[in-house]
Amino acid sequence: MKQSEFTEAVNAYLACTANPWQEFIVEDYYNSYEYCFDIFDAVPEIQVKEIGDRIFARIMKKIRESDGK
């Protein structure tokens, strides 16, 4: 994947306009950080935090929905 494609995906993700493929790219890349792949090489730290916060919020929403709340 080209750096420009990833940057476009990150920008779309943060703007809440990402298509499913762009969401997958960003979330998969973010998740790869726990396997010692440094996401900081690709995007600024503030964007990494925002991506993490949004992923966490989506997970919590799914948990609440599954609990019927």
C-alpha positions, -999 to 999 in steps of 0.1 A, spaced: 0 0 0 12 35 -8 17 60 19 -7 83 2 -34 56 3 -29 51 40 -29 89 47 -61 92 27 -77 64 47 -66 80 80 -80 114 70 -113 99 59 -115 78 91 -110 109 113 -136 128 92 -161 100 97 -163 96 59 -142 64 55 -155 35 34 -154 0 49 -120 -7 33 -105 25 47 -119 17 81 -103 -17 79 -69 -3 69 -68 22 97 -81 -2 124 -59 -30 113 -29 -8 112 -37 6 147 -42 -29 161 -8 -40 146 9 -16 170 4 -41 199 26 -64 178 54 -39 179 47 -23 146 52 14 151 22 33 139 40 66 149 60 61 117 29 67 96 7 93 114 12 120 140 6 110 177 -26 131 181 -42 111 152 -31 78 168 -49 88 200 -80 99 182 -81 67 163 -77 47 195 -104 67 212 -128 61 184 -121 24 182 -126 22 220 -159 41 217 -171 17 190 -162 -13 211 -180 1 241 -211 9 220 -212 -27 208 -209 -40 244 -237 -18 256 -259 -29 226 -252 -65 234 -262 -59 270 -295 -43 259 -286 -9 273 
